[in-house]
Amino acid sequence: MPVTAALAFPNGKAYLFQGTTYSRFDFRTGAVEATGVAIAANWANLPANAPDAALHWGFGKSYFFYADEYVRYDVRADAVDPEYLPPNPRPKTAPAWGGLPARFDAIVNWGNGKLYAFAGPLYFRYDIPSERVDAGYPLPIVGNWAGVWATGIDDVLYQGGQFAYFFKADEFVRYDVYAETADPPRPLAGLTLDPVPSGMVTAARDLTLDQAREVMGYLIDHGKLALSPTRTPYHGPWNAIATPAATTHVVIEPPAIDGVTFENVLGPATLIDNVDQRMVVALYRFARWMNASEPTVTKVTHLGIGHGVGPPNDCHNQGRALDFAGVVGTSLGVAFSKRVLADWGNRPANGTPLRLDPVADPLSHRLFLTAFRFGTFECECNGIGAGNAWPAKNVGDSGGFVVHPDYVDVPPDVLKPAHQNHVHMQVGVTRA
């Protein structure tokens, strides 16, 4: 029986839906834990039959798609949100999902601010920050997804690590996300998943220290970053880390993560020190979000990660905050340097919640809106930890913990004036 929907969940489990049942796999072992489990008895208010596609959106919400309709599932309540239940009609996928077709075969969250949906021989790339399909899509699967079936994909599972899994009929293809290659198809009956840390799709703000250490270790093992061999040496592998301890604030040296250099414009640029390991995970994901599509970002500039003014228990001094100041890279082969101060904070007010103009300066608009939305998804948004409540803050909403040049203060002019040259993001409380 084919896998019609696959879902990587923030509880460290992967779910494959078939007919009226599902199988559950464990992230850390890759092994199947249960098979033939009834959907209706375990997924509150979902239909008894398997969905056609599923994805974890983030911010505590997942979506299940049935033909041309969908429902939203709350992770914390472990049930479909009430407004998606009778007597309310299920909403239609089109036009609610900004350019996605009314029906598609598969959808997956790529963990970088992008979703990929597959419909017949075509695929769509959906941008989470703008909540619409990117320009230029759909494109053919052939020529863009090496080793993947040309059409008729049933669904895709991605747990945030090196491999994704494409399903069709009674086979699966293991796709190497890092190399963009795929193994030959194999029988679905022999499926085991490559082990990944339990927190691989959990928001950085929700990670335990132990989970963050394992994710950091996985990234080190796969060459995404390196720790200082003299100051905070790493001895792995990720599932059996000897050092550093989960509570250690680490030193990233060189200051490069997933090919992106992080440069402190106020201090030494040779390393990033005193970093909480949850923030290490956030920095990696930030690099992925900023580099998910054109343009190519080679450098992120900042005003501090592991240090700041104020008392020792401040989130900056505890290595739990990022003051994002700008990006450097190339766009369509042309070099650029965008600074929050020059290209956002110093722009004249125009009477809109976000003064960035998507027509006059589409590059700044895209980059800085992506940075803001990343902060609301991975860092503290409108609360701390479990206090973050749906929906995520938008730029024009008042308050919140992602502070930026157009921030709406309560009361006015407390935080906004000091954040014209950077966007503040944090993991955990402001003062410990």
C-alpha positions in Angstrom: 0.0 0.0 0.0 1.5 3.4 -1.0 2.5 6.1 1.5 0.1 8.9 0.7 1.4 11.3 3.3 4.6 11.6 5.3 5.2 13.9 8.3 8.3 14.8 10.3 7.0 15.9 13.7 8.8 18.0 16.4 8.4 15.2 18.9 11.3 13.4 17.2 9.0 11.0 15.3 8.2 10.5 11.6 4.8 9.3 10.5 3.9 7.6 7.3 0.2 7.4 6.5 -1.3 4.5 4.4 -5.0 3.7 4.0 -6.6 4.1 7.4 -3.4 3.5 9.4 0.1 4.9 10.0 3.6 3.8 10.9 5.8 5.7 13.3 9.6 5.9 13.1 12.0 7.2 15.6 14.4 10.0 14.6 17.4 8.9 16.7 17.4 5.2 15.7 15.8 5.4 12.3 13.8 2.3 13.2 10.1 1.7 12.9 8.4 1.7 16.3 4.8 0.9 15.3 2.9 -0.1 12.2 -0.8 -0.5 11.4 -1.9 2.0 14.0 -5.4 3.4 13.4 -5.4 7.1 12.4 -8.8 7.8 13.8 -7.9 6.6 17.3 -4.7 8.6 17.6 -5.0 11.8 15.6 -7.8 13.7 17.2 -10.5 14.8 14.7 -8.6 13.8 11.5 -10.6 11.7 9.1 -10.1 8.0 9.3 -8.6 7.8 5.9 -5.0 8.9 5.2 -4.5 12.4 3.9 -3.1 13.0 0.4 -0.2 15.1 1.8 1.0 16.5 5.1 3.6 18.9 6.4 4.8 20.5 9.6 4.6 24.2 9.1 6.3 25.3 12.3 5.1 27.5 15.2 3.3 24.5 16.6 1.1 23.8 13.6 0.9 21.1 11.0 -1.3 20.8 7.9 -3.1 17.8 6.4 -4.4 18.0 2.8 -7.4 16.0 1.5 -8.2 16.4 -2.2 -8.6 20.2 -2.7 -9.1 21.0 1.0 -7.0 21.1 4.1 -7.1 21.2 7.9 -4.7 22.6 10.5 -3.5 20.5 13.4 -2.3 22.0 16.7 0.8 20.1 18.0 0.4 21.2 21.6 -3.3 20.3 21.8 -2.7 17.2 19.7 -5.9 17.9 17.8 -7.3 19.6 14.7 -7.9 23.3 15.4 -11.7 23.9 16.2 -12.3 26.3 13.4 -11.5 23.5 10.9 -14.2 21.2 12.3 -17.9 20.9 11.5 -20.1 22.8 11.2 -17.4 24.9 9.6 -16.5 23.8 6.1 -12.9 22.8 5.4 -11.1 25.6 3.6 -10.0 25.1 0.0 -6.2 24.9 -0.7 -6.6 27.3 -3.7 -6.5 30.2 -3.4 -5.6 30.1 0.3 -2.1 28.8 -0.3 -0.7 31.6 -2.5 -0.2 30.0 -5.9 -0.2 26.3 -5.0 -2.6 24.2 -7.2 -5.9 23.1 -5.8 -4.6 19.6 -5.6 -1.1 18.2 -5.4 0.5 14.8 -4.7 3.1 15.7 -2.1 4.4 18.6 0.0 7.4 18.9 2.3 9.0 21.5 4.6 12.7 21.9 3.6 13.6 23.5 6.9 14.9 26.7 5.2 11.8 28.8 4.9 10.7 27.0 1.8 8.1 24.3 1.1 8.2 22.1 -2.0 4.9 20.8 -3.5 4.8 18.1 -6.3 1.9 17.8 -8.7 2.3 15.3 -11.5 5.5 16.1 -13.4 5.9 19.6 -11.9 7.0 21.0 -8.6 6.3 24.3 -6.8 8.5 26.2 -4.4 6.6 28.0 -1.7 8.1 30.8 0.4 7.0 30.9 4.1 7.9 34.6 4.7 5.8 35.9 1.9 3.3 33.0 2.0 3.2 32.5 -1.7 4.8 30.4 -4.5 8.1 31.9 -5.7 8.2 33.5 -9.1 9.1 31.3 -11.9 7.4 28.2 -10.6 6.2 25.5 -11.3 9.2 23.8 -12.9 9.6 20.2 -14.2 10.8 17.6 -11.7 13.1 16.2 -14.4 16.4 18.1 -14.5 15.9 19.6 -11.0 15.6 16.6 -8.7 18.4 14.1 -9.7 17.4 10.5 -9.3 13.8 11.2 -8.3 10.8 10.0 -10.2 9.7 12.2 -13.1 6.0 12.2 -12.0 3.5 10.7 -9.6 5.4 11.2 -6.3 3.1 10.1 -3.4 4.8 12.2 -0.7 8.2 13.3 0.7 9.6 13.0 4.2 12.4 15.3 5.4 13.7 15.4 9.0 16.1 18.2 8.6 19.4 16.2 8.1 21.3 14.9 5.1 18.6 12.7 3.6 15.0 13.1 2.4 12.8 10.2 1.4 10.5 10.2 -1.7 7.7 7.7 -1.9 5.9 6.2 -4.9 3.8 3.1 -4.9 5.7 0.4 -3.2 9.1 2.0 -3.4 11.1 4.8 -1.9 14.1 6.9 -3.0 16.7 8.2 -0.5 17.7 11.8 -1.6 20.9 13.3 -0.4 20.0 16.9 0.4 23.6 18.0 0.7 24.8 16.5 -2.5 21.5 16.8 -4.4 21.8 13.2 -5.6 19.6 10.1 -5.0 20.1 6.4 -4.5 18.2 4.0 -6.8 14.7 3.1 -5.8 14.3 0.5 -3.1 11.3 -1.6 -1.8 9.2 0.3 0.7 9.0 -2.8 2.9 12.7 -2.5 3.7 12.5 1.2 4.8 14.7 2.4 7.7 15.6 6.0 8.2 19.1 7.4 8.6 19.3 8.4 12.3 19.1 12.1 13.1 18.8 13.9 16.5 15.4 14.1 18.1 15.3 17.9 17.9 16.1 18.2 14.2 12.8 19.8 13.3 12.1 21.4 16.7 12.3 25.2 16.8 15.6 26.4 18.4 13.6 28.1 21.2 12.0 24.8 22.1 15.1 22.6 22.2 16.4 21.2 25.5 20.1 21.7 26.1 20.7 18.0 25.4 18.7 18.2 22.1 20.6 21.2 21.0 24.0 19.5 21.7 23.0 16.6 19.6 21.8 18.8 16.7 25.1 20.8 16.9 27.1 17.5 17.0 25.2 16.3 13.9 26.1 19.5 12.1 29.7 19.3 13.1 29.9 15.6 12.0 28.5 16.7 8.6 30.9 19.6 8.1 28.5 22.4 8.6 30.5 24.2 11.3 33.5 23.6 13.6 34.3 24.3 17.2 37.6 25.7 18.5 39.8 22.6 19.1 41.6 24.4 22.0 38.8 26.3 23.7 35.7 24.1 23.4 36.9 20.9 21.6 34.3 18.6 20.1 34.5 14.8 20.6 31.6 13.1 18.9 29.8 11.5 17.2 26.5 13.3 17.7 24.7 10.5 19.5 27.6 9.9 22.0 29.2 13.3 22.6 32.0 13.3 25.2 32.7 17.1 25.0 31.5 19.8 25.2 28.9 19.4 27.9 25.4 20.5 27.0 25.7 23.5 29.3 29.0 24.7 27.8 28.9 28.0 25.9 31.0 27.1 22.8 33.4 28.8 20.5 32.8 28.5 16.7 36.1 28.7 14.9 36.3 29.7 12.0 33.1 31.9 12.2 31.5 30.1 9.3 28.3 28.1 9.3 27.0 26.1 6.3 29.2 28.2 4.0 28.1 31.6 5.5 30.6 33.7 7.4 29.3 35.5 10.5 31.2 38.7 11.0 31.0 40.9 14.1 31.3 44.5 12.8 32.2 45.7 16.2 34.9 43.2 17.2 37.2 40.3 16.2 36.0 38.4 13.1 38.0 35.2 13.6 35.5 33.4 15.8 32.1 33.4 17.5 32.6 32.8 21.2 30.4 32.2 24.3 27.5 30.8 22.3 24.7 28.8 23.9 24.2 25.6 21.9 20.6 26.4 21.1 21.8 29.6 19.5 24.3 27.5 17.5 21.4 25.6 16.0 19.5 28.9 15.4 22.5 30.3 13.5 22.8 27.3 11.3 19.1 27.5 10.4 19.4 31.3 9.9 22.1 30.7 7.3 19.8 28.2 5.5 16.9 30.5 5.5 18.9 33.4 4.1 20.5 31.2 1.4 17.4 29.2 0.5 17.1 30.8 -3.0 18.5 33.6 -5.1 20.4 35.7 -4.0 23.6 33.9 -2.8 24.5 35.1 0.7 28.1 34.7 1.7 28.3 36.8 4.8 26.0 37.8 7.7 27.1 40.8 9.7 26.1 41.3 13.3 26.6 43.5 16.3 27.1 40.7 18.7 26.1 37.1 19.5 28.0 36.0 22.6 28.5 39.4 24.2 26.6 42.6 24.9 26.0 45.5 27.3 24.2 44.9 30.5 24.4 42.4 33.4 25.9 38.9 33.1 22.5 37.3 33.0 21.4 39.3 29.9 20.6 37.1 26.9 23.4 38.7 24.9 26.0 38.0 27.5 24.7 34.5 27.9 25.2 33.8 24.2 21.5 33.5 23.5 20.9 36.5 21.2 21.8 37.6 17.7 21.8 41.3 16.6 21.6 40.9 12.9 23.1 43.9 11.0 23.2 42.9 7.3 24.1 40.5 4.5 26.8 40.4 1.8 26.6 38.3 -1.3 25.7 38.2 -5.0 22.4 38.6 -6.8 22.3 37.4 -10.4 26.1 37.6 -10.5 26.2 41.2 -9.1 27.8 41.8 -5.7 25.7 43.5 -3.0 26.0 44.5 0.6 22.8 45.2 2.5 22.8 46.8 5.9 19.8 47.1 8.2 20.7 50.7 9.1 21.3 52.0 5.5 18.7 49.9 3.7 15.9 49.8 6.3 16.4 51.9 9.4 17.4 55.1 7.5 14.6 54.8 4.9 11.9 57.4 5.3 8.7 56.4 6.9 6.0 55.8 4.2 2.9 55.1 6.4 3.1 51.3 6.1 4.0 48.8 8.8 7.1 47.8 6.8 8.8 50.7 5.2 10.8 48.4 2.8 9.5 48.8 -0.7 9.2 45.5 -2.6 9.2 47.4 -5.9 11.9 50.0 -5.3 14.2 47.6 -3.5 13.0 44.0 -3.8 16.3 42.6 -2.6 16.3 44.4 0.8 12.6 43.6 1.2 13.1 39.9 0.5 16.2 39.5 2.7 15.0 41.5 5.7 11.5 40.1 5.7 13.1 36.6 5.6 15.3 37.5 8.6 12.3 38.8 10.5 10.1 35.7 9.8 13.0 33.4 10.7 13.2 35.1 14.0 9.5 34.6 14.8 9.7 30.9 13.9 13.0 29.8 15.5 13.5 32.4 18.3 11.2 33.9 20.9 8.3 35.6 19.1 5.4 36.7 21.3 6.3 34.8 24.5 9.0 32.7 26.0 9.2 29.0 25.2 5.7 27.5 25.6 4.4 31.1 25.9 4.8 31.6 22.2 1.2 31.4 20.9 -0.2 31.1 17.4 -0.2 33.2 15.3 3.3 34.5 14.9 3.9 38.3 15.1 3.8 40.3 11.9 6.0 43.3 11.3 3.2 45.8 12.1 2.1 44.0 15.3 3.0 45.6 18.7 5.5 44.1 21.0 7.3 40.8 20.8 10.9 39.7 21.1 12.0 40.1 17.4 12.9 43.8 17.5 13.6 45.7 14.3 13.5 49.2 12.7 9.7 49.2 12.3 9.0 47.7 15.7 5.8 48.9 17.4 6.7 49.7 21.0 4.4 49.4 24.0 4.8 52.0 25.4 6.2 54.0 22.4 9.8 54.8 21.7 11.4 52.3 24.2 13.0 49.7 22.0 12.5 51.0 18.4 15.0 53.9 18.5 17.8 51.5 19.6 17.1 49.0 16.8 17.4 51.0 13.7 20.7 49.3 12.8 19.9 45.7 13.6 17.2 43.1 14.2 17.4 41.5 17.6 16.5 37.8 18.1 16.9 35.7 21.2 16.4 32.2 22.6 15.1 32.1 26.1 14.4 34.8 28.6 15.8 38.3 28.3 17.3 38.1 31.8 18.1 34.7 33.2 
